Amino acid sequence: MTQEAFASHLGVSRRAVAEWSSRPEMKPSKDYQEVLDVALERAPGAARQRFESISQIGMAWTGAEALTVAIAIVIHEDAVLLVCRRGDDGKGIAWQFPAGVVKPGALSSTVAVRETLSETGVHCAVSRSLGARLHPVTSVYCEYFLCEYLAGVAENNDMIENVSVTWVPITKLAKFVPADTIHRPIIEALEKSHDRAAA
């Protein structure tokens, strides 16, 4: 797109887009970042892949490394594994899938499996990738992995970060995690798993 077309597509001024183009090191304001995140989420798959490739090339040029989090979607029977993160005040702030920060040189899939075991005592194995995205709430780059339960009893092994750990029936996931924040391929994978369990 031209700058003018992109500005129109986003519903922002052409001047803002021109400034982003002339100053690639500039970080957009929170409002602009939300607009950009929504546009990326709604973009066709091919456009998202091009964006990811361009972003990775850009990071290689600058020598910068984006913060990446590996997230495990562990399914056992007709339930999915969740942890409740502890807030600064000691209370649970949000239920989410087990996750860990990927350090330079580490494999995201390995981090997902390792952090799941470390946090919950559950052994799992990666079945397949569910893709990646910039998280719509945190703006952190997330890589998602569908995982098969192998062994272990779910328990809270990280009392500093987590309040609780539990298996949640797939049909009740939206009561724990807002559906509009869940990566679409996760929902599709969970629906397929639930359909197989119900058959």
MIDOSE-1310 file (N, C-alpha, C; in nm, 2 decimals, decimal comma, always signed):
residues 199
mtqe	+0,08/-0,12/+0,00/+0,00/+0,00/+0,00/+0,09/+0,13/+0,00; +0,03/+0,23/-0,06/+0,10/+0,36/-0,04/+0,08/+0,41/+0,10; +0,15/+0,51/+0,14/+0,13/+0,57/+0,27/-0,01/+0,62/+0,29; -0,06/+0,68/+0,18/-0,20/+0,74/+0,19/-0,30/+0,63/+0,20
afas	-0,28/+0,52/+0,12/-0,38/+0,41/+0,13/-0,37/+0,34/+0,27; -0,25/+0,32/+0,32/-0,23/+0,26/+0,45/-0,29/+0,34/+0,56; -0,28/+0,48/+0,55/-0,34/+0,57/+0,65/-0,49/+0,55/+0,65; -0,54/+0,55/+0,53/-0,69/+0,53/+0,51/-0,74/+0,40/+0,56
hlgv	-0,66/+0,29/+0,54/-0,69/+0,16/+0,59/-0,70/+0,16/+0,74; -0,60/+0,23/+0,80/-0,60/+0,23/+0,95/-0,69/+0,33/+1,01; -0,73/+0,43/+0,93/-0,81/+0,54/+0,99/-0,73/+0,63/+1,07; -0,60/+0,65/+1,03/-0,52/+0,75/+1,09/-0,47/+0,85/+0,99
srra	-0,40/+0,96/+1,03/-0,36/+1,06/+0,94/-0,24/+1,01/+0,86; -0,23/+1,06/+0,73/-0,11/+1,03/+0,65/+0,02/+1,08/+0,71; +0,01/+1,19/+0,78/+0,13/+1,24/+0,85/+0,18/+1,14/+0,95; +0,10/+1,07/+1,02/+0,14/+0,97/+1,12/+0,22/+0,86/+1,05
vaew	+0,16/+0,81/+0,94/+0,22/+0,70/+0,87/+0,36/+0,75/+0,81; +0,36/+0,87/+0,76/+0,48/+0,92/+0,70/+0,59/+0,93/+0,81; +0,55/+0,97/+0,93/+0,65/+0,98/+1,04/+0,70/+0,84/+1,08; +0,61/+0,74/+1,08/+0,66/+0,61/+1,11/+0,76/+0,56/+1,00
ssrp	+0,73/+0,59/+0,88/+0,82/+0,55/+0,77/+0,96/+0,62/+0,78; +0,96/+0,75/+0,81/+1,08/+0,83/+0,81/+1,16/+0,80/+0,94; +1,09/+0,75/+1,05/+1,16/+0,73/+1,17/+1,13/+0,58/+1,22; +1,19/+0,48/+1,16/+1,15/+0,34/+1,19/+1,18/+0,30/+1,34
emkp	+1,27/+0,38/+1,40/+1,31/+0,35/+1,54/+1,20/+0,40/+1,64; +1,11/+0,48/+1,59/+1,01/+0,54/+1,67/+0,90/+0,44/+1,72; +0,87/+0,44/+1,84/+0,76/+0,35/+1,89/+0,63/+0,42/+1,89; +0,53/+0,37/+1,82/+0,40/+0,44/+1,81/+0,33/+0,45/+1,95
skdy	+0,25/+0,55/+1,97/+0,17/+0,57/+2,10/+0,09/+0,44/+2,12; +0,04/+0,43/+2,24/-0,05/+0,32/+2,28/-0,17/+0,31/+2,19; -0,23/+0,42/+2,16/-0,35/+0,42/+2,08/-0,32/+0,37/+1,94; -0,21/+0,43/+1,88/-0,17/+0,38/+1,75/-0,13/+0,24/+1,74
qevl	-0,07/+0,19/+1,85/-0,02/+0,05/+1,85/-0,15/-0,04/+1,86; -0,25/+0,00/+1,93/-0,37/-0,08/+1,93/-0,44/-0,09/+1,79; -0,43/+0,02/+1,72/-0,49/+0,02/+1,58/-0,41/-0,07/+1,49; -0,27/-0,06/+1,51/-0,19/-0,15/+1,42/-0,20/-0,30/+1,46
dval	-0,22/-0,33/+1,59/-0,24/-0,46/+1,63/-0,37/-0,52/+1,57; -0,48/-0,44/+1,57/-0,61/-0,49/+1,52/-0,59/-0,51/+1,37; -0,52/-0,42/+1,30/-0,50/-0,43/+1,15/-0,43/-0,56/+1,12; -0,32/-0,59/+1,20/-0,25/-0,71/+1,18/-0,33/-0,84/+1,21
erap	-0,41/-0,83/+1,32/-0,50/-0,95/+1,35/-0,60/-0,98/+1,23; -0,65/-0,87/+1,17/-0,75/-0,89/+1,06/-0,69/-0,91/+0,93; -0,56/-0,90/+0,92/-0,49/-0,91/+0,79/-0,50/-1,06/+0,74; -0,50/-1,08/+0,61/-0,50/-1,22/+0,56/-0,37/-1,29/+0,61
gaar	-0,37/-1,42/+0,61/-0,26/-1,50/+0,66/-0,13/-1,47/+0,58; -0,14/-1,46/+0,45/-0,02/-1,43/+0,37/+0,04/-1,29/+0,40; -0,04/-1,19/+0,43/+0,01/-1,06/+0,47/+0,08/-1,07/+0,61; +0,02/-1,15/+0,70/+0,08/-1,16/+0,83/+0,22/-1,23/+0,82
qrfe	+0,23/-1,33/+0,73/+0,36/-1,40/+0,71/+0,46/-1,30/+0,65; +0,42/-1,22/+0,56/+0,51/-1,12/+0,50/+0,56/-1,02/+0,61; +0,46/-0,98/+0,70/+0,50/-0,89/+0,81/+0,60/-0,95/+0,90; +0,58/-1,08/+0,93/+0,67/-1,15/+1,02/+0,81/-1,16/+0,96
sisq	+0,81/-1,20/+0,83/+0,94/-1,21/+0,76/+1,02/-1,07/+0,76; +0,94/-0,97/+0,73/+1,00/-0,83/+0,73/+1,05/-0,79/+0,87; +0,97/-0,82/+0,97/+1,01/-0,79/+1,11/+1,13/-0,86/+1,15; +1,15/-0,99/+1,11/+1,26/-1,07/+1,15/+1,39/-1,01/+1,08
igma	+1,37/-0,98/+0,95/+1,48/-0,92/+0,87/+1,53/-0,79/+0,94; +1,43/-0,70/+0,98/+1,46/-0,58/+1,04/+1,53/-0,60/+1,17; +1,49/-0,70/+1,25/+1,56/-0,72/+1,38/+1,71/-0,77/+1,35; +1,73/-0,85/+1,24/+1,86/-0,89/+1,21/+1,95/-0,77/+1,17
wtga	+1,89/-0,68/+1,10/+1,97/-0,56/+1,06/+2,01/-0,48/+1,18; +1,92/-0,46/+1,27/+1,95/-0,37/+1,39/+2,02/-0,45/+1,50; +2,02/-0,58/+1,49/+2,09/-0,66/+1,59/+2,00/-0,67/+1,72; +1,88/-0,62/+1,71/+1,78/-0,63/+1,82/+1,71/-0,76/+1,83
ealt	+1,67/-0,80/+1,95/+1,60/-0,93/+1,96/+1,47/-0,89/+2,03; +1,36/-0,93/+1,97/+1,23/-0,90/+2,03/+1,20/-1,00/+2,15; +1,13/-0,96/+2,25/+1,09/-1,05/+2,36/+0,99/-1,15/+2,30; +1,03/-1,28/+2,31/+0,94/-1,39/+2,26/+0,90/-1,48/+2,38
vaia	+0,77/-1,51/+2,38/+0,72/-1,60/+2,48/+0,66/-1,73/+2,42; +0,70/-1,84/+2,47/+0,65/-1,97/+2,42/+0,54/-2,02/+2,50; +0,43/-2,05/+2,44/+0,31/-2,09/+2,51/+0,26/-2,23/+2,48; +0,23/-2,31/+2,58/+0,19/-2,45/+2,57/+0,04/-2,46/+2,58
ivih	-0,02/-2,52/+2,48/-0,17/-2,55/+2,49/-0,17/-2,70/+2,51; -0,18/-2,74/+2,64/-0,18/-2,88/+2,68/-0,32/-2,94/+2,69; -0,35/-3,04/+2,62/-0,48/-3,10/+2,62/-0,47/-3,24/+2,68; -0,56/-3,27/+2,77/-0,57/-3,40/+2,83/-0,72/-3,44/+2,84
edav	-0,75/-3,55/+2,78/-0,89/-3,59/+2,77/-0,97/-3,47/+2,70; -1,07/-3,41/+2,78/-1,14/-3,30/+2,72/-1,12/-3,17/+2,80; -0,99/-3,16/+2,84/-0,96/-3,04/+2,92/-0,83/-2,98/+2,88; -0,81/-2,85/+2,91/-0,69/-2,78/+2,88/-0,62/-2,73/+3,00
llvc	-0,49/-2,73/+3,01/-0,42/-2,69/+3,13/-0,40/-2,53/+3,14; -0,44/-2,48/+3,25/-0,42/-2,33/+3,28/-0,35/-2,30/+3,41; -0,28/-2,19/+3,41/-0,22/-2,14/+3,53/-0,28/-2,00/+3,56; -0,29/-1,97/+3,69/-0,34/-1,84/+3,73/-0,22/-1,76/+3,78
rrgd	-0,18/-1,65/+3,71/-0,07/-1,57/+3,74/-0,09/-1,49/+3,86; +0,01/-1,47/+3,95/+0,00/-1,39/+4,07/+0,03/-1,25/+4,04; -0,05/-1,16/+4,09/-0,02/-1,02/+4,07/+0,07/-0,96/+4,17; +0,11/-0,84/+4,16/+0,20/-0,77/+4,25/+0,15/-0,77/+4,40
dgkg	+0,01/-0,77/+4,41/-0,05/-0,77/+4,54/-0,07/-0,91/+4,60; -0,02/-1,01/+4,52/-0,04/-1,15/+4,57/-0,16/-1,22/+4,53; -0,25/-1,15/+4,46/-0,38/-1,21/+4,42/-0,37/-1,25/+4,27; -0,45/-1,35/+4,23/-0,45/-1,39/+4,09/-0,50/-1,28/+4,01
iawq	-0,44/-1,25/+3,90/-0,48/-1,15/+3,81/-0,54/-1,20/+3,68; -0,49/-1,32/+3,63/-0,54/-1,37/+3,51/-0,51/-1,52/+3,49; -0,60/-1,59/+3,43/-0,58/-1,73/+3,40/-0,52/-1,73/+3,26; -0,42/-1,82/+3,23/-0,36/-1,82/+3,10/-0,29/-1,96/+3,09
fpag	-0,25/-1,99/+2,96/-0,18/-2,11/+2,93/-0,03/-2,10/+2,99; +0,02/-2,22/+3,03/+0,16/-2,22/+3,07/+0,25/-2,15/+2,97; +0,35/-2,07/+3,01/+0,43/-2,00/+2,92/+0,57/-1,97/+2,98; +0,66/-1,94/+2,89/+0,80/-1,90/+2,94/+0,87/-1,81/+2,83
vvkp	+0,95/-1,73/+2,88/+1,03/-1,64/+2,80/+1,14/-1,72/+2,72; +1,15/-1,70/+2,59/+1,25/-1,77/+2,51/+1,38/-1,68/+2,51; +1,48/-1,74/+2,57/+1,61/-1,67/+2,58/+1,69/-1,69/+2,44; +1,78/-1,60/+2,41/+1,85/-1,61/+2,28/+1,92/-1,75/+2,27
gals	+1,89/-1,81/+2,15/+1,95/-1,94/+2,12/+1,87/-2,06/+2,16; +1,76/-2,03/+2,24/+1,68/-2,14/+2,28/+1,57/-2,17/+2,18; +1,52/-2,30/+2,18/+1,41/-2,33/+2,09/+1,28/-2,31/+2,16; +1,19/-2,24/+2,09/+1,06/-2,20/+2,16/+0,98/-2,33/+2,20
stva	+0,98/-2,43/+2,12/+0,91/-2,55/+2,15/+0,96/-2,62/+2,28; +1,10/-2,61/+2,29/+1,16/-2,67/+2,42/+1,12/-2,59/+2,54; +1,12/-2,46/+2,52/+1,08/-2,37/+2,64/+0,94/-2,40/+2,68; +0,85/-2,41/+2,58/+0,71/-2,44/+2,61/+0,69/-2,57/+2,70
vret	+0,76/-2,67/+2,66/+0,76/-2,80/+2,73/+0,82/-2,79/+2,87; +0,94/-2,73/+2,87/+1,02/-2,71/+3,00/+0,94/-2,63/+3,10; +0,88/-2,52/+3,06/+0,81/-2,43/+3,15/+0,68/-2,49/+3,20; +0,62/-2,57/+3,12/+0,50/-2,64/+3,16/+0,53/-2,74/+3,27
lset	+0,64/-2,81/+3,26/+0,68/-2,91/+3,36/+0,72/-2,83/+3,49; +0,80/-2,72/+3,47/+0,85/-2,65/+3,58/+0,74/-2,58/+3,66; +0,64/-2,53/+3,59/+0,53/-2,46/+3,66/+0,42/-2,55/+3,72; +0,39/-2,66/+3,64/+0,27/-2,74/+3,68/+0,30/-2,88/+3,71
gvhc	+0,42/-2,94/+3,69/+0,45/-3,08/+3,71/+0,39/-3,17/+3,61; +0,34/-3,11/+3,50/+0,28/-3,19/+3,39/+0,39/-3,21/+3,28; +0,41/-3,33/+3,24/+0,50/-3,37/+3,13/+0,42/-3,36/+3,00; +0,47/-3,30/+2,90/+0,39/-3,29/+2,77/+0,49/-3,30/+2,66
avsr	+0,44/-3,32/+2,54/+0,52/-3,32/+2,42/+0,45/-3,23/+2,31; +0,53/-3,16/+2,24/+0,47/-3,07/+2,13/+0,42/-3,16/+2,02; +0,29/-3,14/+1,98/+0,23/-3,20/+1,87/+0,25/-3,13/+1,74; +0,23/-2,99/+1,75/+0,25/-2,91/+1,63/+0,25/-2,76/+1,68
slga	+0,30/-2,68/+1,59/+0,29/-2,53/+1,61/+0,15/-2,48/+1,58; +0,11/-2,38/+1,66/-0,02/-2,32/+1,63/+0,00/-2,17/+1,58; +0,13/-2,15/+1,54/+0,16/-2,01/+1,48/+0,20/-1,92/+1,59; +0,21/-1,79/+1,55/+0,26/-1,68/+1,63/+0,19/-1,56/+1,60
rlhp	+0,20/-1,46/+1,70/+0,13/-1,33/+1,68/+0,19/-1,23/+1,79; +0,16/-1,11/+1,77/+0,18/-1,01/+1,87/+0,05/-1,01/+1,96; +0,07/-1,04/+2,09/-0,05/-1,05/+2,17/-0,13/-0,92/+2,18; -0,26/-0,92/+2,16/-0,34/-0,80/+2,15/-0,35/-0,72/+2,28
vtsv	-0,31/-0,78/+2,39/-0,32/-0,71/+2,52/-0,18/-0,66/+2,56; -0,08/-0,75/+2,55/+0,05/-0,73/+2,60/+0,15/-0,68/+2,49; +0,12/-0,70/+2,37/+0,20/-0,66/+2,25/+0,33/-0,74/+2,25; +0,34/-0,85/+2,33/+0,45/-0,94/+2,33/+0,44/-1,04/+2,21
ycey	+0,55/-1,08/+2,15/+0,55/-1,17/+2,04/+0,54/-1,31/+2,10; +0,43/-1,38/+2,07/+0,40/-1,51/+2,13/+0,40/-1,62/+2,02; +0,46/-1,74/+2,06/+0,46/-1,86/+1,97/+0,38/-1,96/+2,05; +0,29/-2,02/+1,98/+0,19/-2,12/+2,04/+0,22/-2,26/+2,00
flce	+0,21/-2,36/+2,09/+0,24/-2,50/+2,06/+0,13/-2,58/+2,12; +0,06/-2,66/+2,03/-0,03/-2,76/+2,08/+0,05/-2,88/+2,14; +0,01/-2,92/+2,26/+0,09/-3,02/+2,33/+0,01/-3,14/+2,37; +0,06/-3,25/+2,37/+0,00/-3,37/+2,42/+0,04/-3,40/+2,56
ylag	-0,06/-3,43/+2,65/-0,03/-3,47/+2,79/+0,04/-3,61/+2,79; +0,15/-3,62/+2,86/+0,22/-3,74/+2,88/+0,20/-3,81/+3,02; +0,23/-3,73/+3,12/+0,22/-3,78/+3,26/+0,22/-3,66/+3,36; +0,19/-3,70/+3,48/+0,20/-3,60/+3,59/+0,07/-3,55/+3,64
vaen	+0,07/-3,50/+3,76/-0,05/-3,44/+3,83/-0,03/-3,29/+3,83; -0,13/-3,22/+3,78/-0,12/-3,07/+3,77/-0,12/-3,02/+3,91; -0,02/-2,94/+3,94/-0,01/-2,88/+4,07/+0,08/-2,75/+4,06; +0,06/-2,66/+4,15/+0,13/-2,53/+4,14/+0,27/-2,55/+4,20
ndmi	+0,37/-2,55/+4,10/+0,51/-2,57/+4,14/+0,58/-2,44/+4,14; +0,51/-2,33/+4,11/+0,58/-2,20/+4,11/+0,49/-2,10/+4,19; +0,51/-2,11/+4,32/+0,43/-2,03/+4,41/+0,46/-1,88/+4,40; +0,57/-1,84/+4,35/+0,61/-1,70/+4,33/+0,52/-1,64/+4,22
envs	+0,52/-1,71/+4,11/+0,45/-1,65/+3,99/+0,30/-1,68/+3,98; +0,26/-1,80/+4,03/+0,13/-1,85/+4,02/+0,05/-1,87/+4,15; -0,08/-1,85/+4,13/-0,17/-1,87/+4,25/-0,23/-2,01/+4,24; -0,25/-2,06/+4,12/-0,32/-2,19/+4,11/-0,29/-2,25/+3,97
vtwv	-0,31/-2,38/+3,96/-0,30/-2,45/+3,83/-0,42/-2,55/+3,83; -0,48/-2,56/+3,71/-0,60/-2,65/+3,70/-0,62/-2,69/+3,55; -0,69/-2,81/+3,54/-0,74/-2,85/+3,41/-0,88/-2,79/+3,40; -0,91/-2,72/+3,29/-1,03/-2,66/+3,26/-1,10/-2,73/+3,14
pitk	-1,23/-2,77/+3,16/-1,30/-2,83/+3,05/-1,30/-2,74/+2,93; -1,27/-2,79/+2,81/-1,26/-2,70/+2,69/-1,38/-2,62/+2,67; -1,50/-2,67/+2,70/-1,62/-2,60/+2,68/-1,64/-2,48/+2,78; -1,55/-2,48/+2,89/-1,56/-2,37/+2,99/-1,45/-2,28/+2,98
lakf	-1,36/-2,29/+2,88/-1,24/-2,21/+2,87/-1,27/-2,06/+2,87; -1,38/-2,02/+2,80/-1,41/-1,87/+2,79/-1,45/-1,81/+2,93; -1,48/-1,90/+3,03/-1,50/-1,84/+3,16/-1,38/-1,80/+3,24; -1,26/-1,86/+3,19/-1,13/-1,83/+3,25/-1,05/-1,73/+3,17
vpad	-1,05/-1,75/+3,04/-0,97/-1,66/+2,95/-1,07/-1,60/+2,85; -1,07/-1,46/+2,84/-1,16/-1,40/+2,75/-1,14/-1,45/+2,60; -1,25/-1,49/+2,54/-1,24/-1,55/+2,41/-1,18/-1,46/+2,30; -1,20/-1,33/+2,32/-1,15/-1,24/+2,21/-1,00/-1,22/+2,23
tihr	-0,94/-1,27/+2,33/-0,79/-1,26/+2,34/-0,72/-1,39/+2,30; -0,80/-1,50/+2,28/-0,74/-1,63/+2,24/-0,71/-1,63/+2,10; -0,58/-1,67/+2,06/-0,54/-1,69/+1,93/-0,63/-1,79/+1,85; -0,68/-1,75/+1,74/-0,78/-1,82/+1,67/-0,74/-1,97/+1,64
piie	-0,62/-2,00/+1,60/-0,58/-2,14/+1,58/-0,59/-2,22/+1,71; -0,58/-2,16/+1,83/-0,60/-2,23/+1,95/-0,74/-2,28/+1,96; -0,83/-2,19/+1,94/-0,98/-2,22/+1,95/-1,01/-2,33/+1,85; -0,96/-2,33/+1,73/-0,99/-2,43/+1,63/-0,93/-2,56/+1,67
alek	-0,81/-2,57/+1,73/-0,75/-2,69/+1,78/-0,83/-2,75/+1,89; -0,87/-2,66/+1,99/-0,95/-2,71/+2,10/-1,09/-2,76/+2,06; -1,15/-2,69/+1,96/-1,28/-2,74/+1,91/-1,27/-2,88/+1,85; -1,16/-2,90/+1,77/-1,14/-3,03/+1,71/-1,12/-3,14/+1,81
shdr	-1,04/-3,11/+1,91/-1,01/-3,20/+2,02/-1,14/-3,23/+2,10; -1,22/-3,13/+2,12/-1,35/-3,16/+2,19/-1,44/-3,24/+2,11; -1,45/-3,22/+1,98/-1,54/-3,30/+1,89/-1,49/-3,44/+1,89; -1,36/-3,47/+1,89/-1,31/-3,60/+1,89/-1,34/-3,67/+2,02
aaa	-1,33/-3,60/+2,14/-1,36/-3,65/+2,27/-1,51/-3,69/+2,28; -1,60/-3,61/+2,21/-1,74/-3,62/+2,22/-1,79/-3,74/+2,13; -1,71/-3,77/+2,03/-1,75/-3,87/+1,93/-1,75/-4,01/+1,99
